[in-house]
Amino acid sequence: MATDYDAPRKTEEEMNEDSIEELKARRHDKNSGKVDEDEVEAAESFELPGADLSHEELSVQVLPRQSDEFTCSTCFLVQHRSQLAAQKNGRLVCRDCAA
């Protein structure tokens, strides 16, 4: 798009008047009177499938560490021996933490 740099420019007063006129014109728009919706209220109205777990009780059987497993000294997760990356100063480290 070509710009005519020799054309007279608007002063700040003219620009302010234009913006006031635009605001007056927008006053009558349908959406201008609409108040923003409260995000918390909107989020409470959403219902996710299977989200109500308040009456559920979890039963998980916890097994002790097996003979072919180790506990990583960095992330403290129990890993299979195949995940053993290194033994640093007598500490066992998994592949994820060694990377």
C-alpha positions as CSV (number, residue, x, y, z in Angstrom):
1,M,0.0,0.0,0.0
2,A,1.4,3.4,-1.0
3,T,1.7,6.1,1.6
4,D,1.6,9.8,0.8
5,Y,4.1,11.3,3.2
6,D,3.2,14.8,1.9
7,A,-0.4,14.6,3.0
8,P,-1.4,16.7,6.0
9,R,-1.3,14.8,9.3
10,K,-3.9,14.9,12.0
11,T,-3.1,16.7,15.3
12,E,-3.5,15.0,18.6
13,E,-6.8,16.9,19.2
14,E,-8.2,15.6,15.9
15,M,-7.2,12.1,16.8
16,N,-8.8,12.4,20.3
17,E,-12.0,13.7,18.7
18,D,-12.0,10.8,16.3
19,S,-11.6,8.3,19.1
20,I,-14.3,10.0,21.2
21,E,-16.6,9.8,18.2
22,E,-15.8,6.1,17.8
23,L,-16.6,5.5,21.4
24,K,-19.9,7.3,21.1
25,A,-20.7,5.2,18.0
26,R,-19.7,2.0,19.9
27,R,-22.0,2.9,22.8
28,H,-25.0,1.7,20.8
29,D,-23.4,-1.7,19.9
30,K,-25.1,-4.7,21.2
31,N,-22.0,-6.2,22.7
32,S,-20.6,-3.1,24.3
33,G,-23.0,-3.3,27.3
34,K,-22.1,-6.9,28.0
35,V,-20.2,-7.4,31.2
36,D,-17.3,-9.8,31.2
37,E,-18.2,-13.2,32.5
38,D,-16.6,-14.3,35.8
39,E,-14.1,-17.1,35.0
40,V,-14.6,-18.9,38.3
41,E,-18.3,-19.0,37.9
42,A,-18.0,-20.2,34.3
43,A,-15.6,-22.9,35.3
44,E,-18.0,-24.2,38.0
45,S,-20.7,-24.7,35.4
46,F,-18.6,-27.1,33.4
47,E,-19.0,-30.7,34.3
48,L,-16.3,-33.1,33.3
49,P,-17.1,-36.7,32.7
50,G,-16.1,-38.8,35.7
51,A,-14.9,-35.8,37.6
52,D,-16.8,-36.5,40.9
53,L,-14.6,-38.8,42.8
54,S,-15.5,-37.6,46.2
55,H,-17.2,-40.8,47.2
56,E,-14.6,-43.1,45.7
57,E,-12.1,-45.0,47.8
58,L,-9.0,-46.3,46.2
59,S,-7.6,-49.6,47.2
60,V,-4.0,-50.2,45.9
61,Q,-1.9,-53.0,47.0
62,V,1.6,-51.8,47.8
63,L,4.4,-54.3,47.2
64,P,7.8,-54.1,48.8
65,R,10.8,-53.6,46.4
66,Q,11.6,-56.7,44.5
67,S,15.0,-58.3,44.2
68,D,15.4,-57.1,40.6
69,E,14.5,-53.5,41.4
70,F,16.4,-50.5,42.9
71,T,15.5,-47.1,44.2
72,C,17.0,-44.2,42.3
73,S,19.0,-41.9,44.7
74,T,18.0,-38.8,42.7
75,C,14.2,-39.2,41.9
76,F,13.5,-41.9,44.6
77,L,11.4,-44.0,42.2
78,V,11.6,-47.7,42.3
79,Q,13.0,-48.9,38.9
80,H,13.7,-52.2,37.3
81,R,17.5,-53.1,37.2
82,S,17.4,-52.7,33.4
83,Q,16.9,-48.9,34.1
84,L,20.1,-48.7,36.1
85,A,22.4,-46.2,34.4
86,A,25.3,-45.7,36.8
87,Q,26.5,-46.2,40.3
88,K,28.0,-43.0,41.5
89,N,29.7,-43.1,44.9
90,G,27.7,-46.1,45.8
91,R,24.5,-44.4,44.8
92,L,22.2,-46.0,42.3
93,V,20.9,-43.6,39.5
94,C,18.3,-44.4,36.9
95,R,18.7,-43.7,33.2
96,D,16.3,-40.7,33.3
97,C,18.2,-38.9,36.0
98,A,21.6,-39.7,34.5
99,A,20.6,-38.1,31.2
